[in-house]
Amino acid sequence: MARILSLTLGGHEFGVNPVKVDRTKLYGRTETVALDDSDNPCELVAMDRSGTLIIPRGGLGMGALADDGTWADRSELIAVGADGSPVPVHPSSYDTPVGLDRKVSADELLECNITAVYQLDDASAELTAAVGSDIYTFDYFYRAGHTGSQAFLLASGDAVFMLLGQASPFELLGLDAAAEVLELADDDADIDDLDFSMM
């Protein structure tokens, strides 16, 4: 069942259904199938350290152990910050209306590493007109949790898109900045030529 995301903008509330736009929907996909000598498909399995036990797909999992070596249930675990205090749990973006009250520039969008693109189905003409040429951002949580993604909302033609990503941890240089760095390096007379035979 589709989950409805409620967006509020300009005093109006809009219910939309985000549908992921992925490469397979756009371009299709190919699949390579490995066959044995009898033309039966091969399956990927894992083996234990001794090499004598075959573990089929789905036979491995991850778990957590307490300090005393006993199994720790996920429901008992809590996230804490650097100071040891519990990290607040944010509600899912689908549980409460999301207010679109923060606009950003195209530069801020381009400085993020976009990991997913969604087209908002059921986006009305009123929502498209309200977004216009602006770019809105908000914190997006698919489910209740500690960490989410930064979401960007923008309109293109008659469609409205939601882009999810994280801020890039590095700064990008333009051609002017790169030229200045090169000039400083060329002016430094103390830098000897590299001798690659020493490496």
N, C-alpha and C positions, 0 to 999 in steps of 0.2 A: 504494500500500500504506500502511495506517495506521501511524503511528509511535506506539510505546508509551512512555508516560512513567511511570517507576517512582518512586513516592512511598513514603517510609518514615515511619511514625508509630507511636509506642508499641511499638517493637520489631518491627513487622510491615511487610512490603513489599507495596504494592498497584500493580498494573499497570493503567493507564487510557489511554484514547484520547481526547484533547481534540478536540471537534468544534465548530467556530466557529458561534456563534449570530449571524446577521446579520439585518438588517431585511428583506431580500428573502425569507428563509425564513419570517419571521413575518407580513409584510404583503403579500408579492408585490411586483411591480414593474411599471412602465409604461415604454414606450420610444417615443420620438418618432423617426419615420423621415422623412427629407427625400427627396422625389421630384422628378425633373425633369419636363419637359413630357410625356415619353413614359411616365410612371409607373415609371421605373427608379430604384432607390435611389441616392442620391448618396453619394460617399465623401469623407471629409476628407483632404486632402493638404496638403503644405507646398510653398512656392516659395522659390527662391533669391533673393538680394538684387536681382538684375537683373529678376526677375519673368518670366523666359523659360524657366526649368527647373522642371518639376513633379516633386516628390519624393513618391512614394507612401508610404502608411503602412508603418512599419518601415524606412524608408530613412534615418532620422536616428539617431544614437547619441552617446554621450558617451565621451570618452577623456581620457587624461592625457599631458602632454608634460613631458619633462625640462627642466632649465635650458638645455640647448643646443638645444632645439627638436625633439629626436628623440622618437619615440613611446615611451611608458613602459608596459610590460606590468604588469597589475594584480598579478601574482605577485611583482613586484620591489618593490612599495610596502609600507612598514611604517608603522604608526601610532606617533607619538611624543607624549609629554606636553609640558607647558609648559617643563619643564627639559631637553627633548631626549632623554630616556631612552625606550626602547621601552615601549609600553603592553602589558601581558600579555594573551594571548589566552585567553579563558575557553572551556572545553569546552561542547558542546551539552548542554542539560538532558536530552536523550534518550540521551546516551551513558553517563551515570552516574546512580545513584539520587539522588533529591533528598530531603534530610532536612527534614521539617516540624518544626522546633524553635523557631520564633519566632512568638509570637502577637502580634497587634496589636489595637488598639481600633477600633471603628467610625469614630471621628473620624479616625484615620490613613488609613483606607480612603477616607473622603469627601474628604480633602485631596489625593487623587491625581486626575489627569486620566486616566480610564479610556478606553482606545482600542480594546479588544477584549474580548469575552466568549466563553468556551468552556464547553460542558457536557462533563463527563467521562463518556464512555460507558464501560460495563463497570465503573462504580464500584460496588463491593460494598456490601452493607448494613453490613459491618464498618467500611469506610472512612467511610461516612456517619455511623455511630454514633461513631467515633473523632473525627471533626471536630466533631460536635455543634453547639453554638451558638458555637463559637470561630471566629476568623478567623486563618488562618495566612498568612505571607508568605515569599517566597523570591525570589532573583534568577533570572529566566527567560531562557534563551538558546535561540532556535529552532535556530540553527546556531552552530558555534564562531565567536567573534568578540570584539570589544572592548567593545561596548555591548549591553545587553539591556534588559529591562523588569522592573519590579517586579510580581510575581505575587501575587495574593491568592486563597486557597482558602477557600470557605465552602459550607455545606450549606443547602439549602432543601427541606424535605419529604424526598422520597426521592432527590433529585438533588444532585450536587456540582458546583459551578461554579468556574472559574478566571477571574479578571478580571486583565487586563494593563493597566498604565498607568505613568505617570511622576509623580513628586511635583510639585505645582504650585509655581512659583517665587514666588508671592505669597501674602500672608496675607489671609484673609477677615475682614471686620468684622461684628459683630452689631449689632443695633439700639442697644444701650447704648453701644458704642464710637462709632457714627456720631453719636449724640446729643451725646456729649462733644465731638467735633470741631466740630459745629455751634455749640455753646455758646461754645467758644473763639473761633470766627470772629466770632460776634455781639458778643462783648465787646471786640474789637479796634477801638478808635475811630480808628486811623490808616488803616484801609482805606477808600478813597474808592469811591463808586459807579462802576461800569464805564460808560464811554461807548462804546456799540457803534458810533456813527457814526465813531469814530476808526479802526475796523478795516477 
